[in-house]
Amino acid sequence: MKLLIVTVVDQFQKEVLQLFKKANIESYSGSDIEGYKNASSFMMNSSWFPSEKGGAQSSMFFSFTEEEKIDSFFSLVTQFNKTLETNNPIHAVVVPIERSI
């Protein structure tokens, strides 16, 4: 069993859920997050409204699942990312699970 973590801008949230389904990953959890790219300190400090949020609306999903399903998901994500015309691909990582209850 491994832990799959996926981040994606909200624009592609539905597509990630479809890729989970195609890879037979049926159990997962998700959360809304804000994604940031490195910005210069000038840009970070020059906001007229410092309380304004500057991150991209994104989602993070995670699933404890089998390696075979993760391999399938990675293949699907690789294919999907090749078709993108934006600079916001789906990101995925795998973390091994040493122990679980």
Secondary structure, DSSP 8 states (H G I E B T S, - for coil): -EEEEEEEEGGGHHHHHHHHHHTT----EEEEEEE-----HHHHH--SSTTS--SEEEEEEEEEE-HHHHHHHHHHHHHHHHT--SS---EEEEEE-S---
